[in-house]
Amino acid sequence: MMNESKILVERHGSILSIGINRPAKRNAIDVEMFFEIATAYGVLDQDPELRVGVVHAIGDHFCAGLDLTKWQHIIAGGHMPEYPEGSCDPFAMTDGRICRKPIIFAVQGICYTFGVESMLAADIRIAARDTRFAQLEVKRGIFPFGGATVRLVREIGWGHAMRYLLTGDEMSAEEAYRLGLVQELVEPGQQFDRAMELAATIAAQAPLAVQATLASARESLRDGEDLAFAGLFPRLLQIAGTDDVQEGLRAFTERRPGAFAGR
């Protein structure tokens, strides 16, 4: 558990919630907050009792983006500082620092720059109907350096991505859903509860199988379909002898949900 008030980290059984808690600044992310989030991702990744993460925010807005006044020295230097030991990159851009467990985002209100790019690096995105998305970097003299130039193109297509990346215009929640940027829309105030419901469903599945599914899908995006196809059976062999596979077979024959232990 972390006690820093700007980032609230709480355990809910096998789910780890990570709450951005700077509502007076529309949850703008300073450098300290970024690395606290990275540390929380590392906890999720390393703790065998944790199976899913949910990222959310306190207040009316998810995130106004990076607090640029706090990031000037990093932007001027052209590279990120060293990550804390054991942490994972919220932008998921560095091998060895990527959380191996699924992460769900629950967003509302303003969701700008860091909010969009960290959300793009996650796995499932739930948005309140009042959410407004934007990559504002071109309006600030910089460009999206957290992965949107790659992931937004992949998620919604070249033309749609350029429409928003090159203008800095806002995208409505309805448009984000239409284009596939978010997977579900809910009424304002319901986004966290819905994300937790999905997290609980995922957490009830066999965790090694969930992680293998995620790793295979990521391999396809990162290294191409051929390598991902070639890795399917070797990856299957890694979990074939686990207790969870035997439990899955028992649950199937007994027509009941599996009780998986992650081993």
C-alpha positions as CSV (number, residue, x, y, z in Angstrom):
1,M,0.0,0.0,0.0
2,M,1.2,3.5,-0.8
3,N,0.4,6.5,1.4
4,E,1.2,9.3,-1.0
5,S,-2.0,11.3,-1.4
6,K,-1.6,12.0,-5.1
7,I,-1.7,8.4,-6.1
8,L,-4.0,6.0,-4.2
9,V,-3.1,2.4,-4.4
10,E,-5.6,-0.1,-2.9
11,R,-6.1,-3.9,-2.9
12,H,-9.5,-5.3,-3.6
13,G,-8.8,-9.0,-3.2
14,S,-6.8,-9.9,-6.3
15,I,-7.5,-6.6,-8.0
16,L,-5.1,-3.6,-7.5
17,S,-6.8,-0.2,-8.0
18,I,-4.5,2.8,-8.8
19,G,-6.2,6.2,-8.3
20,I,-5.0,9.5,-9.6
21,N,-5.8,12.0,-6.8
22,R,-4.9,15.5,-7.7
23,P,-8.4,16.9,-8.6
24,A,-7.5,20.5,-7.8
25,K,-5.1,20.3,-10.8
26,R,-7.5,18.2,-12.9
27,N,-5.2,15.3,-12.1
28,A,-2.3,16.6,-14.1
29,I,0.6,14.3,-13.7
30,D,3.9,15.6,-12.2
31,V,7.1,13.6,-12.3
32,E,6.7,12.1,-8.9
33,M,3.2,10.9,-9.7
34,F,4.4,9.3,-12.9
35,F,6.9,7.2,-11.1
36,E,4.5,6.3,-8.3
37,I,2.2,4.9,-11.0
38,A,5.1,3.0,-12.4
39,T,5.9,1.6,-9.0
40,A,2.3,0.5,-8.6
41,Y,2.4,-1.2,-12.0
42,G,5.5,-3.0,-10.7
43,V,3.6,-4.2,-7.6
44,L,0.8,-5.5,-9.8
45,D,3.4,-7.3,-12.0
46,Q,5.4,-8.9,-9.2
47,D,2.8,-9.9,-6.6
48,P,1.4,-13.4,-7.4
49,E,-1.8,-12.6,-5.4
50,L,-2.7,-9.7,-7.7
51,R,-4.3,-10.6,-11.1
52,V,-5.7,-7.4,-12.6
53,G,-5.2,-3.6,-12.3
54,V,-7.7,-0.8,-12.6
55,V,-6.6,2.7,-13.1
56,H,-9.1,5.5,-12.3
57,A,-9.1,9.0,-11.1
58,I,-10.7,11.1,-8.3
59,G,-12.9,14.0,-9.2
60,D,-14.7,15.2,-12.3
61,H,-11.7,14.6,-14.6
62,F,-9.4,11.7,-15.4
63,C,-6.3,13.6,-16.3
64,A,-5.5,17.0,-17.9
65,G,-2.2,15.5,-19.1
66,L,1.4,16.1,-17.9
67,D,2.1,19.0,-15.7
68,L,4.5,20.5,-18.2
69,T,6.0,22.9,-15.7
70,K,7.3,19.9,-13.8
71,W,8.5,18.1,-16.9
72,Q,10.5,20.8,-18.6
73,H,13.9,19.5,-17.6
74,I,13.0,16.0,-18.8
75,I,11.7,17.2,-22.1
76,A,14.7,19.4,-22.6
77,G,17.0,16.5,-21.8
78,G,15.3,14.3,-24.4
79,H,15.1,11.1,-22.3
80,M,13.4,9.6,-19.3
81,P,15.2,9.2,-15.9
82,E,15.8,5.8,-14.6
83,Y,12.7,4.0,-13.4
84,P,12.5,2.9,-9.8
85,E,13.7,-0.6,-9.2
86,G,11.0,-3.2,-9.8
87,S,8.6,-0.7,-11.5
88,C,6.9,-1.0,-14.9
89,D,6.6,1.6,-17.6
90,P,3.0,3.0,-17.7
91,F,3.6,3.7,-21.4
92,A,4.7,0.1,-22.0
93,M,7.5,1.0,-24.3
94,T,10.5,-0.7,-22.8
95,D,11.1,-4.5,-22.8
96,G,11.5,-5.8,-19.3
97,R,9.5,-3.0,-17.8
98,I,6.0,-3.9,-19.1
99,C,3.4,-5.2,-16.7
100,R,2.5,-8.8,-17.5
101,K,-1.0,-8.6,-16.1
102,P,-4.1,-6.9,-17.6
103,I,-4.9,-3.3,-16.8
104,I,-8.3,-1.7,-17.2
105,F,-8.8,2.1,-17.4
106,A,-11.9,3.9,-16.2
107,V,-11.9,7.5,-17.4
108,Q,-14.2,10.5,-17.2
109,G,-14.3,14.2,-18.0
110,I,-11.0,15.5,-19.5
111,C,-8.6,12.8,-20.6
112,Y,-5.7,14.5,-22.3
113,T,-2.1,13.6,-23.4
114,F,-0.8,11.3,-20.6
115,G,-4.3,10.1,-20.0
116,V,-4.8,9.0,-23.6
117,E,-1.3,7.5,-24.0
118,S,-1.3,5.5,-20.8
119,M,-4.8,4.4,-21.6
120,L,-3.6,3.2,-25.0
121,A,-0.9,1.2,-23.4
122,A,-3.5,-0.6,-21.2
123,D,-5.8,-3.5,-22.3
124,I,-9.4,-2.5,-21.8
125,R,-10.9,1.1,-21.6
126,I,-14.2,2.1,-20.0
127,A,-15.3,5.7,-20.5
128,A,-18.0,7.8,-19.0
129,R,-20.2,9.5,-21.6
130,D,-18.9,12.9,-20.6
131,T,-15.2,12.0,-21.4
132,R,-13.3,14.3,-23.8
133,F,-10.0,13.0,-25.3
134,A,-7.2,15.0,-26.8
135,Q,-3.5,14.9,-27.7
136,L,-2.7,18.5,-27.3
137,E,1.1,18.3,-27.8
138,V,1.2,20.1,-31.1
139,K,-0.4,23.1,-29.4
140,R,2.4,23.1,-26.9
141,G,5.3,22.9,-29.3
142,I,6.1,19.2,-28.7
143,F,4.7,15.9,-30.0
144,P,3.2,12.8,-28.3
145,F,6.2,11.0,-26.8
146,G,4.3,8.4,-24.8
147,G,3.3,6.1,-27.7
148,A,0.3,7.7,-29.3
149,T,2.0,8.2,-32.6
150,V,2.2,4.4,-32.8
151,R,-0.8,3.1,-30.8
152,L,-3.5,5.6,-31.9
153,V,-2.7,4.8,-35.5
154,R,-2.9,1.1,-34.8
155,E,-6.2,1.5,-32.8
156,I,-8.2,3.8,-35.0
157,G,-6.4,3.9,-38.4
158,W,-4.0,6.4,-40.0
159,G,-6.5,9.0,-41.2
160,H,-8.5,9.1,-38.0
161,A,-5.3,9.3,-35.9
162,M,-3.8,12.1,-37.9
163,R,-7.1,14.0,-37.7
164,Y,-6.6,14.3,-34.0
165,L,-2.8,14.1,-33.5
166,L,-2.1,16.9,-36.0
167,T,-4.8,19.3,-34.8
168,G,-4.9,18.7,-31.1
169,D,-8.7,18.7,-31.3
170,E,-10.9,17.0,-28.8
171,M,-12.6,13.7,-29.5
172,S,-16.0,13.0,-27.8
173,A,-16.6,9.8,-25.9
174,E,-19.1,8.7,-28.6
175,E,-16.6,9.2,-31.4
176,A,-13.9,7.4,-29.3
177,Y,-16.3,4.4,-29.0
178,R,-17.2,4.5,-32.6
179,L,-13.6,4.4,-33.6
180,G,-12.7,1.7,-31.1
181,L,-10.5,3.7,-28.8
182,V,-12.7,2.7,-25.9
183,Q,-14.6,-0.5,-25.5
184,E,-17.6,0.6,-23.4
185,L,-19.5,3.8,-22.6
186,V,-21.3,4.2,-19.2
187,E,-23.1,7.0,-17.5
188,P,-20.8,9.4,-15.6
189,G,-20.0,8.0,-12.2
190,Q,-20.3,4.4,-13.2
191,Q,-17.0,3.9,-15.0
192,F,-15.0,2.7,-11.9
193,D,-17.7,0.2,-10.9
194,R,-17.9,-1.2,-14.4
195,A,-14.1,-1.5,-14.7
196,M,-14.1,-3.3,-11.3
197,E,-16.8,-5.7,-12.6
198,L,-14.7,-6.6,-15.6
199,A,-11.6,-6.9,-13.5
200,A,-13.4,-9.3,-11.2
201,T,-14.4,-11.4,-14.2
202,I,-10.9,-11.6,-15.5
203,A,-9.5,-12.2,-12.0
204,A,-11.7,-15.3,-11.7
205,Q,-10.1,-16.9,-14.7
206,A,-6.8,-18.9,-14.7
207,P,-4.2,-16.2,-14.1
208,L,-1.4,-18.0,-16.0
209,A,-3.7,-18.5,-18.9
210,V,-4.7,-14.8,-18.8
211,Q,-1.1,-13.7,-18.8
212,A,-0.2,-16.1,-21.6
213,T,-3.1,-14.8,-23.7
214,L,-1.9,-11.2,-23.1
215,A,1.7,-12.1,-23.9
216,S,0.8,-13.9,-27.1
217,A,-1.4,-11.0,-28.3
218,R,1.3,-8.4,-27.5
219,E,3.9,-10.5,-29.3
220,S,1.8,-10.4,-32.4
221,L,1.7,-6.6,-32.3
222,R,5.3,-6.2,-31.4
223,D,7.0,-8.9,-33.5
224,G,4.5,-9.8,-36.1
225,E,2.0,-12.6,-36.7
226,D,4.6,-15.2,-37.9
227,L,6.5,-15.1,-34.6
228,A,3.3,-15.1,-32.6
229,F,2.0,-18.1,-34.4
230,A,5.3,-19.9,-34.0
231,G,5.2,-19.2,-30.2
232,L,1.7,-20.6,-29.6
233,F,2.5,-24.2,-28.7
234,P,5.8,-23.4,-26.9
235,R,3.8,-21.0,-24.7
236,L,1.1,-23.6,-24.2
237,L,3.7,-26.1,-23.0
238,Q,4.8,-23.7,-20.4
239,I,1.5,-23.9,-18.6
240,A,0.2,-27.3,-19.7
241,G,1.5,-29.1,-16.6
242,T,0.2,-26.6,-14.1
243,D,-2.4,-27.2,-11.4
244,D,-4.7,-24.7,-13.0
245,V,-4.9,-26.8,-16.2
246,Q,-6.0,-29.8,-14.1
247,E,-8.5,-27.6,-12.2
248,G,-9.8,-26.3,-15.5
249,L,-10.4,-29.8,-16.8
250,R,-12.1,-30.8,-13.5
251,A,-14.3,-27.7,-13.6
252,F,-15.3,-28.5,-17.2
253,T,-16.3,-32.1,-16.4
254,E,-18.1,-31.1,-13.2
255,R,-19.8,-28.1,-14.9
256,R,-18.7,-25.5,-12.4
257,P,-16.5,-22.4,-12.4
258,G,-12.8,-23.1,-11.9
259,A,-11.1,-22.2,-8.7
260,F,-7.7,-21.2,-10.0
261,A,-4.6,-20.7,-7.8
262,G,-2.1,-19.4,-10.4
263,R,0.2,-22.4,-10.3
